[in-house]
Amino acid sequence: MILGIFGLLGFVIYSVSFSQEPLIRRSLFNSPTAITAYAGTFIHGVIVWSLLYYSPLFFQVAKNYSPVLSGVAIFPLTFTIAPAAVVVGIVIAKTGRYRPSIVSPPSSPKFPCNC
């Protein structure tokens, strides 16, 4: 991870300082609104992928589920992410408005109870 962070920093420094035609234009980061949106998107991605990565471990260690049962336990979460992204993308493309998709609260998946 440290090597990846250094690689990302090196890429940014090279793109800003030395590159004649950078891969990402600096003008995209001139607006505080854009910077906030990019940061929020990055944090959201980290949270979602961390949740998908660590949820099976949680079910196996804390709930004492088998590997197959832990996969079944995270199925509602993994099964809803891609279709929801497709639906939101279509709604944004058709209406041209993105704010209702961001503001509307998602339904949280219900994990099986080990009661």
Rosetta constraint file for C-alpha pairs under 8 A:
AtomPair CA 1 CA 5 HARMONIC 6.23 0.50
AtomPair CA 2 CA 6 HARMONIC 6.23 0.50
AtomPair CA 3 CA 7 HARMONIC 6.06 0.50
AtomPair CA 4 CA 8 HARMONIC 6.10 0.50
AtomPair CA 5 CA 9 HARMONIC 6.18 0.50
AtomPair CA 6 CA 10 HARMONIC 6.02 0.50
AtomPair CA 7 CA 11 HARMONIC 6.09 0.50
AtomPair CA 8 CA 12 HARMONIC 6.28 0.50
AtomPair CA 9 CA 13 HARMONIC 6.15 0.50
AtomPair CA 10 CA 14 HARMONIC 6.01 0.50
AtomPair CA 11 CA 15 HARMONIC 6.00 0.50
AtomPair CA 12 CA 16 HARMONIC 6.04 0.50
AtomPair CA 13 CA 17 HARMONIC 5.84 0.50
AtomPair CA 13 CA 18 HARMONIC 7.78 0.50
AtomPair CA 14 CA 18 HARMONIC 5.20 0.50
AtomPair CA 14 CA 19 HARMONIC 6.16 0.50
AtomPair CA 15 CA 19 HARMONIC 5.07 0.50
AtomPair CA 15 CA 22 HARMONIC 5.13 0.50
AtomPair CA 15 CA 23 HARMONIC 7.12 0.50
AtomPair CA 15 CA 24 HARMONIC 7.73 0.50
AtomPair CA 16 CA 22 HARMONIC 7.36 0.50
AtomPair CA 16 CA 26 HARMONIC 7.49 0.50
AtomPair CA 24 CA 28 HARMONIC 7.80 0.50
AtomPair CA 26 CA 30 HARMONIC 7.13 0.50
AtomPair CA 28 CA 34 HARMONIC 7.07 0.50
AtomPair CA 29 CA 34 HARMONIC 6.20 0.50
AtomPair CA 29 CA 35 HARMONIC 5.71 0.50
AtomPair CA 30 CA 34 HARMONIC 7.52 0.50
AtomPair CA 30 CA 35 HARMONIC 7.68 0.50
AtomPair CA 31 CA 35 HARMONIC 6.38 0.50
AtomPair CA 32 CA 36 HARMONIC 6.09 0.50
AtomPair CA 33 CA 37 HARMONIC 6.14 0.50
AtomPair CA 34 CA 38 HARMONIC 6.10 0.50
AtomPair CA 35 CA 39 HARMONIC 6.08 0.50
AtomPair CA 36 CA 40 HARMONIC 6.00 0.50
AtomPair CA 37 CA 41 HARMONIC 6.10 0.50
AtomPair CA 38 CA 42 HARMONIC 6.15 0.50
AtomPair CA 39 CA 43 HARMONIC 6.16 0.50
AtomPair CA 40 CA 44 HARMONIC 5.99 0.50
AtomPair CA 41 CA 45 HARMONIC 6.16 0.50
AtomPair CA 42 CA 46 HARMONIC 6.30 0.50
AtomPair CA 43 CA 47 HARMONIC 6.18 0.50
AtomPair CA 44 CA 48 HARMONIC 6.13 0.50
AtomPair CA 45 CA 49 HARMONIC 6.08 0.50
AtomPair CA 46 CA 50 HARMONIC 5.93 0.50
AtomPair CA 47 CA 51 HARMONIC 6.02 0.50
AtomPair CA 48 CA 52 HARMONIC 6.23 0.50
AtomPair CA 49 CA 53 HARMONIC 6.02 0.50
AtomPair CA 50 CA 54 HARMONIC 5.93 0.50
AtomPair CA 51 CA 55 HARMONIC 5.64 0.50
AtomPair CA 52 CA 56 HARMONIC 7.59 0.50
AtomPair CA 52 CA 74 HARMONIC 7.86 0.50
AtomPair CA 52 CA 78 HARMONIC 7.57 0.50
AtomPair CA 53 CA 57 HARMONIC 7.72 0.50
AtomPair CA 54 CA 58 HARMONIC 6.20 0.50
AtomPair CA 55 CA 59 HARMONIC 6.30 0.50
AtomPair CA 55 CA 74 HARMONIC 6.94 0.50
AtomPair CA 56 CA 60 HARMONIC 6.14 0.50
AtomPair CA 56 CA 67 HARMONIC 7.51 0.50
AtomPair CA 56 CA 70 HARMONIC 5.25 0.50
AtomPair CA 56 CA 71 HARMONIC 6.48 0.50
AtomPair CA 56 CA 73 HARMONIC 7.94 0.50
AtomPair CA 56 CA 74 HARMONIC 6.98 0.50
AtomPair CA 57 CA 61 HARMONIC 5.95 0.50
AtomPair CA 57 CA 70 HARMONIC 7.97 0.50
AtomPair CA 58 CA 62 HARMONIC 5.41 0.50
AtomPair CA 58 CA 63 HARMONIC 6.99 0.50
AtomPair CA 59 CA 63 HARMONIC 4.84 0.50
AtomPair CA 59 CA 64 HARMONIC 6.30 0.50
AtomPair CA 59 CA 65 HARMONIC 5.60 0.50
AtomPair CA 59 CA 70 HARMONIC 5.50 0.50
AtomPair CA 59 CA 73 HARMONIC 7.76 0.50
AtomPair CA 60 CA 64 HARMONIC 4.78 0.50
AtomPair CA 60 CA 65 HARMONIC 4.60 0.50
AtomPair CA 60 CA 66 HARMONIC 6.06 0.50
AtomPair CA 60 CA 67 HARMONIC 6.57 0.50
AtomPair CA 60 CA 70 HARMONIC 6.30 0.50
AtomPair CA 61 CA 65 HARMONIC 7.42 0.50
AtomPair CA 63 CA 114 HARMONIC 7.28 0.50
AtomPair CA 65 CA 69 HARMONIC 5.72 0.50
AtomPair CA 65 CA 70 HARMONIC 5.69 0.50
AtomPair CA 66 CA 70 HARMONIC 6.08 0.50
AtomPair CA 67 CA 71 HARMONIC 6.31 0.50
AtomPair CA 68 CA 72 HARMONIC 6.37 0.50
AtomPair CA 69 CA 73 HARMONIC 6.06 0.50
AtomPair CA 70 CA 74 HARMONIC 6.42 0.50
AtomPair CA 71 CA 75 HARMONIC 6.20 0.50
AtomPair CA 72 CA 76 HARMONIC 7.98 0.50
AtomPair CA 73 CA 111 HARMONIC 5.81 0.50
AtomPair CA 73 CA 112 HARMONIC 6.15 0.50
AtomPair CA 74 CA 78 HARMONIC 6.36 0.50
AtomPair CA 74 CA 111 HARMONIC 7.18 0.50
AtomPair CA 75 CA 79 HARMONIC 5.66 0.50
AtomPair CA 76 CA 80 HARMONIC 6.25 0.50
AtomPair CA 76 CA 109 HARMONIC 5.91 0.50
AtomPair CA 76 CA 110 HARMONIC 7.38 0.50
AtomPair CA 76 CA 111 HARMONIC 7.67 0.50
AtomPair CA 77 CA 81 HARMONIC 6.60 0.50
AtomPair CA 77 CA 109 HARMONIC 5.85 0.50
AtomPair CA 78 CA 82 HARMONIC 7.64 0.50
AtomPair CA 79 CA 83 HARMONIC 7.53 0.50
AtomPair CA 80 CA 84 HARMONIC 5.93 0.50
AtomPair CA 81 CA 85 HARMONIC 6.20 0.50
AtomPair CA 82 CA 86 HARMONIC 6.28 0.50
AtomPair CA 83 CA 87 HARMONIC 6.20 0.50
AtomPair CA 84 CA 88 HARMONIC 6.08 0.50
AtomPair CA 85 CA 89 HARMONIC 6.01 0.50
AtomPair CA 86 CA 90 HARMONIC 6.21 0.50
AtomPair CA 87 CA 91 HARMONIC 6.16 0.50
AtomPair CA 88 CA 92 HARMONIC 6.09 0.50
AtomPair CA 88 CA 101 HARMONIC 6.46 0.50
AtomPair CA 89 CA 93 HARMONIC 6.10 0.50
AtomPair CA 90 CA 94 HARMONIC 6.07 0.50
AtomPair CA 91 CA 95 HARMONIC 5.95 0.50
AtomPair CA 91 CA 96 HARMONIC 7.81 0.50
AtomPair CA 92 CA 96 HARMONIC 5.13 0.50
AtomPair CA 92 CA 97 HARMONIC 5.46 0.50
AtomPair CA 92 CA 98 HARMONIC 5.45 0.50
AtomPair CA 92 CA 101 HARMONIC 7.74 0.50
AtomPair CA 93 CA 97 HARMONIC 7.90 0.50
AtomPair CA 98 CA 102 HARMONIC 6.62 0.50
AtomPair CA 99 CA 103 HARMONIC 6.10 0.50
AtomPair CA 100 CA 104 HARMONIC 5.90 0.50
